[in-house]
Each structure stands twice: as structure tokens, then as C-alpha cells.
């Protein structure tokens, strides 16, 4: 399930409150140099081409600081912007605009980077049936924000955490006594939760499919073995399980992997290997 803004409203409020608290503490001493009644306008531009994300975080920053600040956005989450385009404009108390600047821009530069990376990978697999998935390799405290950003770029969410789906790996399998035992225990412990098994060989794949796993992660399979796995799943198991490729995925390998017929490709780089979008806020007194 892909996260929506409605799913994460409380997280956004919490994220923003924490960001403001760590930045302001007992007061913005630099903004206090400006006369309290001074009004200003500002515009935020991007120095990079990007897929925009973070609108609601900007709104929440200024809602918590001063709800009277007027914000005019030039696009929505998921929209494309070119370098030097204006993302949004602000109008209100000068102290408030400057106090909220860094928190607001920090959210936008990170989330737009995640959305832009996702857009890049989504474009690579365009025309195939594959869904590109994110992972749990996120910044602590900002997982739902980053996963939402991934969807704005056209990719998809894997499980949100350890609570909403099983991902049974080598150590789990060993501790449980085997793949079949792990799947059986998972079904008994949390009926209805998706069960995914990570496999490293064709033999393990057959065991996972035979045990009735919902998803099988093909860990570092060759392209040839992925094609064989897809054919096996369809021919002998009716294609009941979804197949996910993982490991060794980059810009060069993604398209060939997608063309093997797997259902999903998971990529940690969607959230962990992103360079922040370069933003600038310009004040007009």
C-alpha cells in the first residue's frame, strides 16, 4: 500500500514540531534583530531540476509558527520544476519567515531529492509491468515522509516497517528450522499479513513457492535465473506468488531486470543515496 498524506498527517505535525524545537529552542536571536512589526515577502527557488515534494511540511512549519503567513505554491507534490523556477512564495511577518526558512527548506530539499530519484528510476522502467519499491533504509524519524516522497516520484512503497508485513530472511529461516516452518509460523502468528521470503537459490525458490509465500525476493539472482524463476512460478505454481528482485540494482541493471518479468524491484537508493535539491529563499522587504 502506498502512503498518502492522510495516512501521515500526525507524523508531519510531529516531524515539524521536532525540527522547529531543535532549531529555535528558547528563541531565534538573529531574527529578533528585526523590528517585530516588519512585514516581508519571500520566494523559494530551486537551483536544480527536480520533482517537487514537501508542500504539506512547508504549510505545517508556518502553521506552527504563525498561521497568518500566506503561502502561494507554484505546483503540487510530484510536479516537475526546472532550475531557477520558483517553487513557492511567502508573505508575512519578517521574523517568522526567517525563523521558519531552514526547517521548511530542509524538508523540501530532502523530500524533493527522494521524489526526483524515484522519478528517475520510474522513467527507466517505463513501459514494463514492474513496480519499483523503496526499502526501510530511511532517515530515523522521517520514514513515512520519505516513503510518501517516493510515491510522488512514481515509485512504490514496500512494507512500512517490521509490523505490517513479513520479510523472512536467511537468519529467520535458520532460526525457524526451514522455509516451510517459517511460513507456517508466520501464518499462525499473524493471519492476513503478507508473507515474503528471501531466497538465494533455485532450490530455496521452489521451497518458498511450495510453502505458499505471497512474495519471493530473489536475492542477487542473475538475469538468466530471474527469467527461469518467472517461468517456474507461472508453469508450476500458477503465478500465485509475486517475485521481487533485489541486490545489485543500479541505473544500468534496472531495465534488464525489469524485462525479465519479475513483479517488483526493490532499491534502497530511493531513500538513502539522494543528494539534497539546492534551494534558495530570497527576501523582499
C-alpha positions as CSV (number, residue, x, y, z in Angstrom):
1,X,0.0,0.0,0.0
2,X,1.3,3.4,-1.0
3,X,1.2,6.1,1.8
4,X,-0.9,9.1,1.3
5,X,-0.9,12.5,3.1
6,X,-4.0,11.4,5.0
7,X,-2.0,8.4,6.4
8,X,0.8,10.5,7.8
9,X,-0.8,13.8,9.0
10,X,0.2,13.2,12.6
11,X,3.7,12.2,11.5
12,X,4.0,15.5,9.7
13,X,3.0,17.5,12.7
14,X,5.5,15.6,14.8
15,X,8.3,16.0,12.3
16,X,7.8,19.7,12.1
17,X,7.5,20.2,15.8
18,X,10.8,18.4,16.3
19,X,12.5,20.3,13.5
20,X,11.4,23.7,15.0
21,X,12.3,22.7,18.5
22,X,15.8,21.7,17.6
23,X,16.4,24.9,15.6
24,X,14.7,27.5,17.8
25,X,14.9,26.2,21.4
26,X,14.4,29.3,23.5
27,X,14.3,31.8,20.6
28,X,15.7,32.9,17.3
29,X,18.2,35.6,18.5
30,X,19.1,36.6,14.9
31,X,15.6,37.2,13.7
32,X,15.0,39.3,16.9
33,X,17.3,41.9,15.4
34,X,14.5,42.8,13.0
35,X,11.7,45.1,14.3
36,X,8.8,43.0,15.4
37,X,6.3,44.6,13.1
38,X,8.3,44.3,9.9
39,X,6.5,42.6,7.1
40,X,8.2,40.9,4.1
41,X,7.7,38.7,1.1
42,X,9.9,35.9,0.0
43,X,10.2,33.4,-2.8
44,X,11.9,30.0,-2.8
45,X,13.6,28.9,-5.9
46,X,15.3,25.6,-6.9
47,X,18.8,25.6,-8.3
48,X,18.3,22.1,-9.7
49,X,15.8,20.4,-11.9
50,X,13.6,18.4,-9.6
51,X,10.4,16.6,-8.8
52,X,8.8,18.8,-6.0
53,X,7.7,17.3,-2.7
54,X,7.1,18.8,0.7
55,X,4.2,21.2,0.3
56,X,2.4,20.0,3.4
57,X,5.6,20.2,5.5
58,X,6.0,23.8,4.5
59,X,2.4,24.6,5.4
60,X,2.9,22.9,8.8
61,X,6.1,24.8,9.6
62,X,4.3,28.2,9.2
63,X,1.1,26.9,10.7
64,X,3.0,26.1,13.9
65,X,5.0,29.4,13.8
66,X,2.3,31.8,12.6
67,X,-0.9,30.7,10.8
68,X,-1.3,34.2,9.2
69,X,1.7,33.6,6.9
70,X,0.4,33.5,3.3
71,X,1.9,30.7,1.1
72,X,1.5,30.6,-2.6
73,X,2.7,27.4,-4.2
74,X,3.6,27.2,-7.9
75,X,2.9,23.5,-8.1
76,X,1.9,20.4,-6.2
77,X,3.8,17.4,-4.9
78,X,5.0,15.3,-7.9
79,X,5.2,18.3,-10.3
80,X,8.4,18.9,-12.3
81,X,10.4,22.1,-11.9
82,X,13.4,23.4,-13.8
83,X,16.5,25.0,-12.2
84,X,15.7,28.6,-11.2
85,X,12.0,28.0,-11.1
86,X,10.0,29.4,-8.2
87,X,8.6,26.7,-6.0
88,X,6.5,28.8,-3.6
89,X,6.2,32.3,-2.2
90,X,5.7,33.5,1.3
91,X,4.2,36.7,2.8
92,X,4.0,37.7,6.4
93,X,6.0,38.7,9.5
94,X,9.7,39.0,8.5
95,X,10.9,37.4,11.8
96,X,8.6,34.4,11.2
97,X,9.7,33.9,7.6
98,X,13.3,33.9,8.5
99,X,12.8,31.7,11.6
100,X,10.9,29.1,9.5
101,X,13.1,29.2,6.5
102,X,15.6,26.5,7.3
103,X,13.1,24.0,8.7
104,X,10.8,24.4,5.7
105,X,13.7,24.2,3.2
106,X,15.3,21.2,4.9
107,X,12.1,19.2,4.4
108,X,11.7,20.3,0.8
109,X,15.3,19.7,-0.2
110,X,15.2,16.1,1.2
111,X,11.8,15.1,0.0
112,X,12.2,16.6,-3.4
113,X,15.5,14.7,-3.7
114,X,13.7,11.4,-2.9
115,X,10.9,12.2,-5.3
116,X,13.4,13.2,-8.0
117,X,15.4,9.9,-7.6
118,X,12.1,7.9,-7.7
119,X,11.1,9.8,-10.9
120,X,14.4,8.9,-12.5
121,X,14.0,5.2,-11.7
122,X,10.3,5.2,-12.7
123,X,11.3,6.6,-16.1
124,X,13.9,3.8,-16.6
125,X,11.3,1.1,-16.2
126,X,8.6,2.9,-18.2
127,X,6.7,0.5,-20.5
128,X,7.4,-2.6,-18.3
129,X,5.0,-4.1,-15.8
130,X,7.4,-3.9,-12.9
131,X,6.9,-1.8,-9.8
132,X,10.0,-0.2,-8.3
133,X,9.8,-0.4,-4.5
134,X,11.6,1.5,-1.7
135,X,13.1,-0.1,1.4
136,X,13.4,0.6,5.2
137,X,16.7,2.4,4.5
138,X,15.4,5.7,5.6
139,X,16.4,8.5,8.0
140,X,15.3,7.7,11.5
141,X,12.1,9.6,12.3
142,X,11.4,10.5,8.7
143,X,10.4,7.1,7.2
144,X,6.8,7.9,6.3
145,X,7.9,11.3,4.9
146,X,10.5,9.7,2.6
147,X,8.2,6.9,1.6
148,X,5.5,9.4,0.7
149,X,8.1,11.3,-1.4
150,X,8.9,8.1,-3.3
151,X,5.3,7.8,-4.4
152,X,5.3,11.4,-5.6
153,X,8.1,10.3,-8.0
154,X,6.2,7.4,-9.4
155,X,7.6,4.5,-7.5
156,X,6.0,2.4,-4.7
157,X,6.2,1.6,-1.1
158,X,7.4,-1.7,0.2
159,X,6.4,-2.6,3.8
160,X,6.4,0.5,6.1
161,X,8.1,-1.3,9.0
162,X,8.5,-4.5,10.8
163,X,4.8,-4.5,11.8
164,X,2.8,-4.6,8.6
165,X,4.3,-7.4,6.6
166,X,6.8,-10.3,7.0
167,X,10.2,-10.3,5.3
168,X,11.7,-13.6,6.3
169,X,15.5,-13.7,5.6
170,X,18.3,-16.2,6.0
171,X,18.7,-15.8,9.7
172,X,14.9,-16.0,10.4
173,X,14.7,-19.2,8.2
174,X,17.6,-20.8,10.1
175,X,16.2,-20.0,13.5
176,X,12.7,-21.3,12.5
177,X,14.1,-24.6,11.1
178,X,13.4,-24.0,7.4
179,X,11.3,-22.1,4.9
180,X,8.2,-24.2,5.3
181,X,8.3,-23.9,9.1
182,X,8.9,-20.1,8.9
183,X,5.9,-19.6,6.6
184,X,3.6,-21.8,8.7
185,X,4.5,-20.0,11.9
186,X,4.0,-16.6,10.2
187,X,0.5,-17.6,9.0
188,X,-0.4,-18.8,12.5
189,X,1.1,-15.8,14.3
190,X,-0.4,-13.0,12.2
191,X,-3.1,-14.3,9.8
192,X,-3.6,-11.9,6.9
193,X,-0.2,-10.3,7.0
194,X,1.7,-10.6,3.7
195,X,4.5,-13.2,3.9
196,X,7.7,-12.6,1.9
197,X,10.6,-15.0,1.8
198,X,14.1,-14.0,0.7
199,X,15.8,-16.8,-1.3
200,X,19.4,-17.2,-2.7
201,X,19.0,-20.2,-4.9
202,X,16.5,-22.0,-7.2
203,X,16.1,-24.7,-4.6
204,X,15.1,-22.2,-2.0
205,X,12.8,-20.6,-4.5
206,X,10.9,-23.9,-5.0
207,X,10.6,-24.3,-1.3
208,X,9.2,-20.8,-0.9
209,X,6.7,-21.2,-3.7
210,X,5.7,-24.6,-2.4
211,X,5.2,-23.2,1.1
212,X,2.8,-20.6,-0.3
213,X,4.7,-17.4,0.2
214,X,2.9,-14.3,-1.1
215,X,6.1,-12.7,-2.4
216,X,9.5,-14.2,-3.0
217,X,12.6,-12.0,-3.0
218,X,15.3,-13.1,-5.4
219,X,18.5,-12.0,-3.7
220,X,21.3,-11.3,-6.2
221,X,19.9,-13.7,-8.9
222,X,21.4,-13.5,-12.3
223,X,19.2,-12.2,-15.2
224,X,19.0,-15.8,-16.5
225,X,18.0,-17.2,-13.2
226,X,15.3,-14.4,-12.8
227,X,13.8,-15.4,-16.1
228,X,13.9,-19.1,-15.0
229,X,12.2,-18.1,-11.8
230,X,9.4,-16.2,-13.5
231,X,8.8,-19.2,-15.9
232,X,8.8,-21.7,-13.0
233,X,6.4,-19.6,-10.9
234,X,3.9,-19.5,-13.8
235,X,4.3,-23.0,-15.0
236,X,4.4,-25.0,-11.8
237,X,2.7,-22.7,-9.3
238,X,0.2,-20.7,-11.4
239,X,2.0,-17.5,-10.8
240,X,0.4,-17.2,-7.4
241,X,3.4,-15.6,-5.8
242,X,4.9,-12.2,-6.7
243,X,8.6,-12.1,-7.5
244,X,10.8,-9.3,-6.3
245,X,14.4,-8.7,-7.5
246,X,16.9,-7.3,-5.0
247,X,20.6,-6.7,-4.8
248,X,23.0,-5.2,-7.4
249,X,20.3,-2.9,-8.8
250,X,21.5,0.4,-10.3
251,X,20.8,2.6,-13.3
252,X,22.5,0.2,-15.6
253,X,21.0,-3.1,-14.4
254,X,17.4,-1.9,-13.6
255,X,15.9,-2.0,-17.1
256,X,17.3,-5.5,-17.9
257,X,16.0,-6.8,-14.5
258,X,12.6,-5.3,-15.2
259,X,12.4,-7.0,-18.6
260,X,12.9,-10.5,-17.0
261,X,9.2,-10.4,-16.0
262,X,9.6,-10.0,-12.2
263,X,6.9,-8.1,-10.5
264,X,8.9,-5.9,-8.2
265,X,12.4,-4.4,-7.9
266,X,13.4,-3.0,-4.5
267,X,16.1,-0.3,-4.4
268,X,17.5,1.2,-1.2
269,X,18.9,4.1,-3.2
270,X,15.5,5.7,-3.5
271,X,15.8,6.9,0.1
272,X,19.4,6.6,1.1
273,X,21.5,7.7,-1.8
274,X,20.0,11.1,-2.6
275,X,21.7,14.4,-2.9
276,X,19.5,17.2,-1.5
277,X,18.0,19.6,-4.0
278,X,19.7,23.0,-3.8
279,X,17.2,25.6,-2.8
280,X,17.3,29.4,-2.1
281,X,15.0,31.8,-0.3
282,X,15.1,35.4,-1.3
283,X,13.5,38.0,0.9
284,X,11.8,41.1,-0.5
285,X,11.4,43.8,2.2
